[in-house]
Amino acid sequence: MKTGLPLPEDKKLSIIFRVEPGCLGPQGSRYIDQFCDQAQNEFKSLDSDFIIWNVVPRSDKSLPEIQFALAGKRISSLQAEKYLALFGKVLDDAENAFDDKLESLIVKFLAAV
């Protein structure tokens, strides 16, 4: 991809990550919206030149935990992998970095409530 970074919003990979309320403990449903808002602020700068992270509560169990979209259309994880490869990134590495940061945010959040 010969486009300069940062990309326009419609060219960025959108990654929706749905967080289970249970990860915040037995009272997680009381805090999940607040947690997701705080996490969203933390993640908005992670690879923001070509990724838009969306951290939302997983209130509908029929929806996948993670979902990818490009130009407003859902894409598969394989397509997301190919997209990230254009920037020298690996999807598994991005997901692992996300998971690690999410885990530390959960610990920090639970310590504050």
C-alpha positions, 0 to 999 in steps of 0.5 A: 500500500503506497498510501501515507500514514495515517490513513483516512478513517474509511481506509482503516481496519476496524476491530470490534472487541466485545468484552464479557462483563464477567471478566470484571467479576460477579458485579461486572455487569454494573461496571462494564460500560464504564470499563469499556469507555475507559478501555476505548480511550486507552486503545484509540492510539494503538496502531491508530494510523491504520486501525480503529479499535472499538471496545464494547460490552458483549451483551449479545453472546451470539456476536463474536468476541472479535470482529473485523471490518474495512470500509464499512464491510465485515471481513474475515480474520484472514482478510484482516491478517492480509491487510495488516501484513501491508503494514508489516504487522501480524494479526496474532501479535496485534491481538496478543498486544491487545489482550495484554493491555486489556488484562492490565486495564482490568486489574487497574480498573478492579483495584479502583472500584 
